[in-house]
Structures are given as structure tokens and as C-alpha cells.
Amino acid sequence: MQFISHYESPIGRILLAADSIGLTGLWFEGQKYFACTLDQEREEKEIPLFEAVKQWLTVYFSGEEPKSCIPLHMIGTAFQKEVWALLCTIPYGQTVSYGELAKRLAAKRGLPHMSAQAVGNAVGRNGISIIVPCHRVVGTNGSLTGYAGGIGKKAQLLALEKVDISLFTVPQRGTAL
């Protein structure tokens, strides 16, 4: 059984989902793949985990790096979970390219290379936005691309973390605008 709750962030309403193991989803309403791992059977209920997640988000949106750890229950393929684990290693206020993530995953697996596009697809399917920081991944060419919540929200999240977003370009066309 999954439980859901909502959080009103400064950049949009967020849907939270959790089960008995941990947080299973954190989506901006209307984003690409919105609620894609949400069970048909769910209950809107304020459980203790949601209190911790909302506190984490409040600290985050105040411009500070949250120090608490949220128990996660990531739902996806083994490959996706491997990529999402790498996302969790990107420090607050820093960015890495899809190509760099692919290199890290290849090295971890003992491979000479890995497809940045495959890694990008897994990043895009991350169902626990912000806490699993997919917004910190940018294009190799310096483009703010590929955020399911939209480029505007990605820019706002990076700016909140004091990343100099003037160093990046905004794509003029694409599916993540």
C-alpha cells in the first residue's frame, strides 16, 4: 500500500508517495512521467515519513543543504537504480554532465565506455526529484537540458543551490522545456 501527500513548494506543488519501506515518489505536478510509479491503490494520509520529507524540503527551499537522510524505496530497473545511486553522489551546489555520469558508471562496471544517452534516459525516469538530484545533471555542451520537471524548474533548483546558471545555455527546442 502506498500513501500520498502534497507539499506546496515555492516553485510548484509536489506530490509525495511512500510505502512501508521509504519514499517512492516526489514529483512536481504536471511533470513528465508524473506519478508513474504510483500504485492504483493508495491512501492520502500524513505518515511520519512525510513529516520528515516536508522538513527536508523546507530546509532545501530555504537555500540550505539538508543534512537529514530520507529512507528511499526507488522503483525501477536495476540499471535505473544504478544510475540513480550515482545521482545521489553529486554534491549539493555542483553539476555533472550526462557524459561524465556515463564514464563513472562504465568505470564502476569495468567497461571501456557507456552510452550517455542510456544514462540520460535513466536520469529522466528518476521518480524522486530533488532528493535524488537529477537536476544537477547538465549537457556536455553546457546546456540545461533533460529535466522532467522542465528547464525553468531545473534552473530555479540550481540557482537555489547557488550554482552560477549563467554558465549554462537553455535549449531552444526539445522535450524537456
Residue frames as a rotation matrix with the C-alpha (Angstrom) as fourth column:
MET 1
0.579 0.815 0.000 0.00
0.815 -0.579 0.000 0.00
0.000 0.000 -1.000 0.00
GLN 2
-0.572 -0.715 0.403 1.25
0.709 -0.678 -0.196 3.43
0.413 0.173 0.894 -0.91
PHE 3
0.305 0.565 -0.767 0.42
0.798 -0.591 -0.118 6.65
-0.520 -0.576 -0.631 0.83
ILE 4
-0.178 -0.328 0.928 0.40
0.801 -0.596 -0.057 10.10
0.572 0.733 0.369 -0.74
SER 5
0.314 0.237 -0.920 0.63
0.700 -0.712 0.055 13.68
-0.642 -0.661 -0.389 0.45
HIS 6
0.559 -0.095 0.824 1.26
0.648 -0.571 -0.505 17.08
0.518 0.816 -0.257 -1.07
TYR 7
-0.032 -0.618 -0.786 3.82
0.785 -0.502 0.362 19.81
-0.618 -0.605 0.501 -0.44
GLU 8
0.911 0.330 0.249 3.49
0.413 -0.750 -0.517 23.40
0.016 0.574 -0.819 -1.60
SER 9
-0.049 -0.991 -0.126 6.98
0.908 -0.097 0.407 24.43
-0.416 -0.094 0.905 -2.73
PRO 10
-0.012 -0.016 -1.000 7.96
-0.039 -0.999 0.016 27.93
-0.999 0.039 0.012 -3.86
ILE 11
-0.677 -0.301 -0.671 8.24
-0.639 -0.210 0.740 26.62
-0.364 0.930 -0.051 -7.45
GLY 12
-0.267 0.689 -0.674 5.20
-0.702 0.340 0.626 24.38
0.660 0.640 0.393 -7.65
ARG 13
0.445 0.561 0.698 3.02
-0.876 0.433 0.211 21.82
-0.184 -0.706 0.684 -5.93
ILE 14
-0.573 -0.720 -0.391 4.72
-0.728 0.666 -0.160 18.48
0.376 0.193 -0.906 -5.22
LEU 15
0.694 0.709 -0.127 3.14
-0.606 0.670 0.429 15.05
0.389 -0.221 0.895 -4.88
LEU 16
-0.454 -0.787 0.418 4.83
-0.890 0.384 -0.245 12.71
0.032 -0.484 -0.875 -2.39
ALA 17
0.648 0.595 -0.476 4.39
-0.537 0.800 0.269 8.93
0.540 0.081 0.838 -2.34
ALA 18
-0.465 -0.784 0.412 5.69
-0.865 0.304 -0.398 6.35
0.187 -0.542 -0.820 0.12
ASP 19
0.444 0.528 -0.724 5.25
-0.204 0.846 0.492 2.79
0.873 -0.071 0.483 1.25
SER 20
1.000 0.006 0.013 6.38
-0.014 0.254 0.967 0.91
0.003 -0.967 0.254 4.35
ILE 21
0.386 -0.920 0.062 10.00
0.922 0.386 -0.007 0.87
-0.017 0.060 0.998 3.07
GLY 22
-0.491 -0.604 -0.627 10.51
0.548 -0.774 0.317 4.53
-0.677 -0.188 0.711 2.16
LEU 23
0.063 0.439 -0.897 9.77
-0.427 -0.800 -0.421 7.41
-0.902 0.409 0.137 -0.18
THR 24
-0.100 -0.026 0.995 8.72
0.672 0.736 0.087 6.04
-0.734 0.677 -0.056 -3.58
GLY 25
-0.013 0.135 0.991 7.97
0.935 -0.349 0.060 9.28
0.353 0.928 -0.122 -5.39
LEU 26
-0.011 0.036 -0.999 8.41
0.452 -0.891 -0.037 13.04
-0.892 -0.452 -0.007 -5.38
TRP 27
-0.407 -0.012 0.914 7.02
0.912 -0.065 0.405 14.75
0.054 0.998 0.038 -8.47
PHE 28
-0.829 0.257 -0.496 6.17
-0.210 -0.966 -0.150 18.29
-0.518 -0.020 0.855 -9.45
GLU 29
0.096 0.939 0.331 2.54
0.276 0.294 -0.915 18.26
-0.956 0.180 -0.231 -10.54
GLY 30
0.863 0.386 -0.326 2.32
-0.217 -0.300 -0.929 18.03
-0.456 0.873 -0.175 -14.30
GLN 31
-0.059 -0.962 -0.266 5.91
-0.826 -0.102 0.555 16.99
-0.561 0.253 -0.788 -14.90
LYS 32
0.095 -0.029 -0.995 6.87
-0.784 0.614 -0.093 14.35
0.613 0.789 0.036 -17.43
TYR 33
-0.406 -0.155 -0.900 6.33
0.141 0.963 -0.230 10.83
0.903 -0.221 -0.369 -16.01
PHE 34
-0.439 0.304 0.846 4.17
-0.815 -0.530 -0.232 12.34
0.378 -0.792 0.480 -13.24
ALA 35
0.052 0.472 0.880 3.23
-0.884 0.432 -0.179 9.69
-0.465 -0.769 0.440 -10.66
CYS 36
0.109 -0.013 -0.994 4.43
-0.840 0.534 -0.100 6.93
0.532 0.845 0.047 -13.00
THR 37
-0.683 -0.387 -0.619 5.24
-0.044 0.868 -0.494 4.52
0.729 -0.310 -0.611 -10.13
LEU 38
-0.640 0.515 0.570 2.16
-0.759 -0.311 -0.572 5.32
-0.118 -0.799 0.590 -8.09
ASP 39
-0.929 0.349 0.127 0.00
0.340 0.936 -0.088 2.32
-0.150 -0.038 -0.988 -7.21
GLN 40
-0.429 0.874 0.228 -3.66
0.063 -0.222 0.973 2.34
0.901 0.431 0.040 -8.22
GLU 41
0.612 0.594 -0.522 -4.45
0.532 0.179 0.828 1.53
0.585 -0.784 -0.206 -4.60
ARG 42
-0.615 -0.784 0.077 -3.23
0.506 -0.468 -0.724 4.35
0.604 -0.407 0.686 -2.38
GLU 43
0.455 0.737 -0.500 -4.37
0.868 -0.242 0.433 6.42
0.198 -0.631 -0.750 0.54
GLU 44
0.012 -0.399 0.917 -3.88
0.026 -0.917 -0.399 10.11
1.000 0.028 -0.001 1.21
LYS 45
0.878 0.189 -0.439 -2.51
0.401 0.209 0.892 10.09
0.260 -0.959 0.108 4.74
GLU 46
0.458 -0.736 0.499 0.07
-0.670 -0.655 -0.350 12.04
0.584 -0.174 -0.793 6.72
ILE 47
0.833 -0.290 -0.472 2.56
0.450 0.851 0.272 9.40
0.323 -0.439 0.839 7.81
PRO 48
0.701 -0.587 -0.405 5.72
0.182 -0.402 0.897 10.19
-0.690 -0.703 -0.175 9.84
LEU 49
-0.185 -0.803 0.567 7.93
0.848 0.160 0.504 9.83
-0.496 0.574 0.652 6.76
PHE 50
0.255 0.337 0.907 6.06
0.806 -0.592 -0.007 12.65
0.534 0.733 -0.422 5.03
GLU 51
0.980 0.045 -0.195 6.74
0.163 -0.747 0.645 14.91
-0.116 -0.663 -0.739 8.01
ALA 52
0.214 -0.976 -0.034 10.48
0.357 0.046 0.933 14.20
-0.909 -0.212 0.359 7.60
VAL 53
-0.233 -0.259 0.937 10.34
0.970 0.008 0.244 14.74
-0.071 0.966 0.250 3.82
LYS 54
0.646 0.549 0.530 8.46
0.590 -0.800 0.109 18.02
0.484 0.242 -0.841 4.21
GLN 55
0.822 -0.445 -0.356 11.01
0.081 -0.527 0.846 19.21
-0.564 -0.724 -0.397 6.77
TRP 56
-0.135 -0.888 0.439 13.82
0.675 0.242 0.697 18.23
-0.725 0.390 0.567 4.37
LEU 57
-0.009 0.221 0.975 12.12
0.949 -0.306 0.078 20.17
0.315 0.926 -0.207 1.55
THR 58
0.931 0.365 -0.023 11.55
0.346 -0.859 0.376 23.21
0.117 -0.358 -0.926 3.78
VAL 59
0.388 -0.879 -0.278 15.27
0.170 -0.228 0.959 23.31
-0.906 -0.419 0.061 4.62
TYR 60
-0.308 -0.510 0.803 16.17
0.852 0.228 0.471 22.80
-0.424 0.829 0.365 0.95
PHE 61
0.229 0.488 0.842 13.87
0.842 -0.533 0.081 25.56
0.488 0.691 -0.533 -0.31
SER 62
0.916 -0.019 -0.402 15.29
0.239 -0.777 0.582 27.93
-0.323 -0.629 -0.707 2.33
GLY 63
0.743 -0.663 -0.091 18.57
-0.455 -0.402 -0.795 27.72
0.490 0.632 -0.600 0.39
GLU 64
0.042 -0.713 0.700 20.35
-0.949 0.191 0.252 25.40
-0.314 -0.674 -0.669 2.81
GLU 65
-0.373 -0.229 -0.899 21.68
-0.547 0.837 0.014 21.91
0.749 0.497 -0.438 2.23
PRO 66
0.677 0.643 0.357 19.53
-0.683 0.370 0.630 19.43
0.273 -0.671 0.690 4.18
LYS 67
-0.418 -0.890 0.183 21.61
-0.882 0.349 -0.317 17.16
0.218 -0.294 -0.931 6.40
SER 68
-0.060 0.462 0.885 19.00
-0.616 0.680 -0.397 14.53
-0.786 -0.568 0.244 7.22
CYS 69
-0.946 -0.223 -0.234 18.69
-0.323 0.623 0.712 11.29
-0.013 0.750 -0.662 5.26
ILE 70
0.049 0.999 -0.018 15.34
-0.946 0.040 -0.321 10.23
-0.320 0.033 0.947 3.88
PRO 71
-0.469 -0.155 0.869 14.68
-0.025 0.986 0.162 6.49
-0.883 0.054 -0.467 3.51
LEU 72
-0.225 0.308 -0.925 14.10
-0.941 -0.313 0.125 5.80
-0.251 0.898 0.360 -0.17
HIS 73
-0.119 0.211 0.970 12.38
0.193 0.963 -0.186 2.95
-0.974 0.165 -0.155 -1.99
MET 74
-0.359 -0.123 -0.925 13.30
-0.763 -0.533 0.367 3.54
-0.538 0.837 0.097 -5.59
ILE 75
0.299 0.582 0.756 11.15
0.112 0.766 -0.633 1.70
-0.948 0.274 0.164 -8.10
GLY 76
0.539 -0.169 -0.825 12.83
-0.817 -0.346 -0.462 0.93
-0.207 0.923 -0.325 -11.42
THR 77
0.865 -0.303 -0.399 15.10
0.030 0.826 -0.564 -1.41
0.500 0.476 0.723 -13.31
ALA 78
0.593 -0.736 -0.327 18.48
0.715 0.294 0.635 -2.49
-0.371 -0.610 0.700 -11.95
PHE 79
-0.268 -0.701 0.662 20.17
0.907 -0.415 -0.073 -0.16
0.326 0.580 0.746 -14.48
GLN 80
0.297 0.457 0.839 18.00
0.157 -0.890 0.429 2.80
0.942 0.004 -0.336 -13.46
LYS 81
0.981 0.089 -0.174 18.72
0.178 -0.044 0.983 2.19
0.080 -0.995 -0.059 -9.78
GLU 82
0.197 -0.980 -0.043 22.44
0.950 0.179 0.255 2.09
-0.242 -0.091 0.966 -10.52
VAL 83
-0.317 -0.243 0.917 22.23
0.611 -0.792 0.001 5.45
0.726 0.560 0.399 -12.31
TRP 84
0.603 0.634 0.485 20.05
0.023 -0.621 0.784 6.94
0.798 -0.461 -0.389 -9.55
ALA 85
0.752 -0.428 -0.501 22.59
0.629 0.238 0.740 5.85
-0.197 -0.872 0.449 -6.94
LEU 86
-0.314 -0.885 0.343 25.22
0.943 -0.334 0.002 7.83
0.113 0.323 0.939 -8.88
LEU 87
0.102 0.430 0.897 22.93
0.296 -0.874 0.385 10.87
0.950 0.226 -0.216 -8.84
CYS 88
0.925 0.329 -0.187 22.98
0.243 -0.138 0.960 10.73
0.290 -0.934 -0.208 -5.05
THR 89
0.256 -0.915 -0.313 26.77
0.909 0.117 0.401 11.20
-0.330 -0.387 0.861 -5.11
ILE 90
-0.135 -0.272 0.953 26.60
0.645 -0.754 -0.124 14.59
0.752 0.598 0.277 -6.87
PRO 91
-0.628 -0.174 -0.759 27.33
0.761 -0.345 -0.550 17.18
-0.166 -0.922 0.349 -4.17
TYR 92
0.509 0.789 -0.343 24.89
0.763 -0.599 -0.245 19.97
-0.399 -0.137 -0.907 -3.35
GLY 93
0.650 -0.167 -0.742 25.64
-0.189 -0.980 0.056 23.04
-0.736 0.104 -0.668 -5.45
GLN 94
-0.516 -0.839 -0.174 27.60
-0.453 0.094 0.887 21.15
-0.727 0.536 -0.429 -8.12
THR 95
0.646 0.691 -0.324 26.74
-0.641 0.261 -0.722 19.78
-0.414 0.674 0.612 -11.55
VAL 96
-0.492 -0.723 0.485 28.00
-0.158 0.622 0.767 16.93
-0.856 0.301 -0.420 -13.71
SER 97
-0.323 0.337 -0.884 27.36
-0.944 -0.186 0.274 16.11
-0.072 0.923 0.378 -17.34
TYR 98
0.769 0.618 0.162 25.49
-0.574 0.780 -0.250 13.12
-0.281 0.099 0.955 -18.68
GLY 99
0.582 -0.634 -0.510 28.75
-0.279 0.433 -0.857 12.07
0.764 0.641 0.075 -20.32
GLU 100
-0.438 -0.752 0.493 30.62
-0.726 -0.028 -0.687 12.22
0.530 -0.659 -0.533 -17.01
LEU 101
0.127 0.563 0.817 27.92
-0.872 0.456 -0.179 10.11
-0.473 -0.689 0.549 -15.34
ALA 102
0.920 0.199 -0.337 28.25
-0.363 0.755 -0.546 7.58
0.146 0.625 0.767 -18.17
LYS 103
0.073 -0.975 -0.210 32.03
-0.415 0.162 -0.895 7.47
0.907 0.153 -0.393 -17.65
ARG 104
-0.424 -0.200 0.883 31.57
-0.905 0.045 -0.424 6.91
0.045 -0.979 -0.200 -13.91
LEU 105
0.536 0.704 0.466 29.10
-0.690 0.684 -0.239 4.09
-0.487 -0.194 0.852 -14.50
ALA 106
0.768 -0.332 -0.548 31.36
-0.299 0.570 -0.765 2.48
0.567 0.751 0.339 -17.10
ALA 107
-0.289 -0.937 0.197 34.30
-0.608 0.021 -0.793 2.61
0.739 -0.349 -0.576 -14.69
LYS 108
-0.163 0.320 0.933 32.19
-0.936 0.247 -0.249 1.14
-0.311 -0.914 0.260 -11.90
ARG 109
0.789 0.559 0.254 31.20
-0.425 0.795 -0.433 -1.73
-0.444 0.233 0.865 -14.19
GLY 110
-0.071 -0.919 0.389 34.72
-0.019 0.391 0.920 -2.19
-0.997 0.058 -0.045 -15.56
LEU 111
0.521 0.332 0.786 33.66
0.762 0.233 -0.604 -1.22
-0.384 0.914 -0.131 -19.08
PRO 112
-0.556 -0.790 0.257 35.58
0.820 -0.471 0.327 0.96
-0.137 0.393 0.909 -21.56
HIS 113
-0.947 0.305 0.097 32.52
-0.277 -0.934 0.226 3.20
0.159 0.187 0.969 -22.14
MET 114
-0.479 0.876 -0.053 28.80
0.720 0.358 -0.594 3.56
-0.502 -0.323 -0.803 -21.54
SER 115
-0.349 0.442 0.826 26.12
0.726 -0.430 0.536 5.32
0.593 0.787 -0.171 -23.56
ALA 116
-0.987 0.023 -0.156 25.43
0.075 -0.802 -0.592 8.82
-0.139 -0.597 0.790 -22.22
GLN 117
-0.498 0.861 -0.104 22.01
-0.644 -0.287 0.710 8.58
0.581 0.420 0.697 -23.87
ALA 118
-0.017 0.463 -0.886 21.14
0.340 0.836 0.430 5.41
0.940 -0.294 -0.171 -21.91
VAL 119
-0.662 -0.277 -0.697 22.28
0.746 -0.159 -0.646 7.11
0.069 -0.948 0.312 -18.73
GLY 120
-0.949 0.311 0.047 20.24
-0.308 -0.950 0.049 10.20
0.060 0.032 0.998 -19.67
ASN 121
-0.211 0.910 -0.357 17.13
-0.295 0.289 0.911 8.10
0.932 0.297 0.207 -20.18
ALA 122
-0.089 0.125 -0.988 17.56
0.792 0.610 0.005 6.59
0.603 -0.783 -0.153 -16.71
VAL 123
-0.915 -0.257 -0.310 18.16
0.392 -0.746 -0.539 10.04
-0.093 -0.615 0.783 -15.19
GLY 124
-0.753 0.652 0.089 14.94
-0.498 -0.653 0.570 11.27
0.430 0.385 0.817 -16.82
ARG 125
0.054 0.792 -0.608 12.97
0.000 0.609 0.793 8.42
0.999 -0.043 0.033 -15.23
ASN 126
-0.874 -0.386 -0.295 14.08
0.306 0.035 -0.951 9.32
0.378 -0.922 0.088 -11.70
GLY 127
0.038 0.999 0.003 10.87
0.483 -0.021 0.875 9.31
0.875 -0.031 -0.484 -9.67
ILE 128
0.535 0.092 -0.840 12.24
0.834 -0.222 0.506 11.04
-0.140 -0.971 -0.195 -6.58
SER 129
0.350 -0.345 0.871 13.10
0.458 -0.747 -0.481 14.52
0.817 0.568 -0.103 -7.80
ILE 130
0.549 -0.264 0.793 15.23
-0.539 -0.837 0.094 16.92
0.639 -0.479 -0.602 -5.77
ILE 131
0.658 -0.306 0.688 16.22
-0.582 0.373 0.723 14.37
-0.478 -0.876 0.067 -3.08
VAL 132
0.152 -0.609 0.778 17.73
0.680 0.636 0.365 12.22
-0.717 0.474 0.511 -5.84
PRO 133
0.189 -0.023 -0.982 19.25
-0.050 -0.999 0.014 15.26
-0.981 0.046 -0.190 -7.57
CYS 134
0.079 -0.086 0.993 18.73
0.915 0.402 -0.038 14.70
-0.396 0.912 0.110 -11.29
HIS 135
0.952 0.300 0.057 18.54
0.301 -0.889 -0.346 18.50
-0.053 0.347 -0.936 -11.67
ARG 136
0.485 -0.848 -0.215 22.33
-0.365 -0.420 0.831 18.59
-0.795 -0.324 -0.513 -11.13
VAL 137
-0.192 -0.513 0.837 22.97
0.604 0.610 0.513 16.80
-0.774 0.603 0.193 -14.44
VAL 138
0.396 0.222 -0.891 23.63
-0.414 -0.823 -0.389 19.01
-0.820 0.523 -0.235 -17.46
GLY 139
0.988 -0.031 0.154 24.51
0.153 0.417 -0.896 18.51
-0.037 0.909 0.416 -21.10
THR 140
0.240 -0.969 0.060 28.16
0.879 0.243 0.411 18.01
-0.413 -0.046 0.910 -22.01
ASN 141
-0.248 -0.289 0.924 27.88
0.788 -0.615 0.019 21.15
0.563 0.733 0.381 -24.14
GLY 142
-0.963 -0.157 -0.220 26.82
0.265 -0.709 -0.653 23.23
-0.053 -0.687 0.724 -21.11
SER 143
-0.518 0.845 0.133 23.11
-0.326 -0.339 0.883 23.03
0.791 0.414 0.451 -21.83
LEU 144
-0.718 0.443 0.537 20.44
-0.536 0.140 -0.832 22.91
-0.444 -0.885 0.137 -19.12
THR 145
-0.293 0.563 -0.773 18.67
-0.790 0.313 0.527 20.02
0.539 0.765 0.354 -20.74
GLY 146
-0.410 0.083 -0.908 16.72
-0.061 0.991 0.118 16.95
0.910 0.104 -0.401 -19.81
TYR 147
-0.984 0.106 0.145 14.75
-0.143 0.029 -0.989 17.74
-0.109 -0.994 -0.014 -16.66
ALA 148
-0.605 0.796 -0.009 11.32
0.709 0.544 0.449 16.08
0.363 0.265 -0.893 -16.42
GLY 149
0.008 0.599 -0.801 10.06
0.834 -0.446 -0.325 18.99
-0.552 -0.665 -0.503 -14.31
GLY 150
0.835 0.255 0.487 11.02
0.520 -0.655 -0.549 21.45
0.179 0.712 -0.679 -17.05
ILE 151
-0.061 -0.950 0.307 14.05
0.749 -0.247 -0.614 23.61
0.659 0.193 0.727 -17.71
GLY 152
0.131 0.173 0.976 12.64
-0.295 -0.933 0.205 26.53
0.946 -0.315 -0.071 -15.70
LYS 153
0.939 0.247 0.238 12.40
-0.300 0.259 0.918 24.46
0.165 -0.934 0.317 -12.54
LYS 154
0.575 -0.806 -0.142 15.85
0.794 0.591 -0.141 22.95
0.198 -0.031 0.980 -13.16
ALA 155
-0.161 -0.631 0.759 17.32
0.372 -0.751 -0.545 26.46
0.914 0.195 0.355 -13.39
GLN 156
0.428 0.404 0.808 15.50
-0.550 -0.593 0.588 27.53
0.717 -0.696 -0.032 -10.22
LEU 157
0.989 -0.072 -0.126 16.77
0.140 0.692 0.708 24.49
0.036 -0.718 0.695 -8.28
LEU 158
0.219 -0.972 0.083 20.35
0.892 0.165 -0.420 25.05
0.395 0.166 0.903 -9.41
ALA 159
-0.112 -0.210 0.971 20.13
-0.013 -0.977 -0.213 28.77
0.994 -0.036 0.106 -8.57
LEU 160
0.810 0.467 0.355 18.77
-0.377 -0.048 0.925 27.86
0.449 -0.883 0.137 -5.14
GLU 161
0.804 -0.578 -0.136 21.93
0.565 0.673 0.477 25.77
-0.184 -0.461 0.868 -4.64
LYS 162
0.615 -0.516 -0.596 23.97
-0.278 -0.849 0.449 28.83
-0.738 -0.110 -0.666 -5.69
VAL 163
-0.089 -0.552 0.829 25.11
0.784 0.474 0.401 27.31
-0.615 0.685 0.391 -8.98
ASP 164
-0.404 -0.112 -0.908 26.04
-0.315 -0.915 0.253 30.05
-0.859 0.388 0.334 -11.47
ILE 165
0.202 0.591 0.781 23.43
0.532 0.603 -0.594 29.25
-0.822 0.535 -0.193 -14.12
SER 166
0.690 -0.025 -0.724 24.81
-0.493 -0.748 -0.444 31.97
-0.531 0.663 -0.528 -16.41
LEU 167
-0.422 -0.905 0.041 27.47
-0.653 0.336 0.679 29.39
-0.629 0.260 -0.733 -17.32
PHE 168
-0.595 0.291 0.749 24.79
0.436 0.900 -0.003 27.25
-0.675 0.324 -0.663 -19.00
THR 169
-0.877 0.372 -0.305 22.66
-0.468 -0.510 0.722 27.63
0.114 0.776 0.621 -22.08
VAL 170
-0.221 0.883 0.414 18.96
-0.291 0.345 -0.892 26.94
-0.931 -0.318 0.180 -22.35
PRO 171
-0.814 -0.049 0.579 17.95
0.476 0.516 0.712 24.75
-0.334 0.855 -0.397 -25.29
GLN 172
-0.723 0.545 -0.424 15.57
-0.628 -0.774 0.077 26.46
-0.287 0.322 0.902 -27.69
ARG 173
0.199 0.764 -0.614 13.87
-0.833 0.463 0.305 23.19
0.517 0.451 0.728 -28.70
GLY 174
-0.805 -0.466 -0.367 13.35
-0.261 0.834 -0.487 19.88
0.532 -0.296 -0.793 -27.01
THR 175
-0.014 0.851 -0.525 11.02
0.265 0.510 0.818 17.75
0.964 -0.128 -0.233 -24.95
ALA 176
-0.121 -0.085 -0.989 12.15
0.976 0.170 -0.134 18.99
0.179 -0.982 0.063 -21.52
LEU 177
-0.887 -0.147 0.439 11.17
0.134 -0.989 -0.060 22.63
0.443 0.005 0.897 -21.97
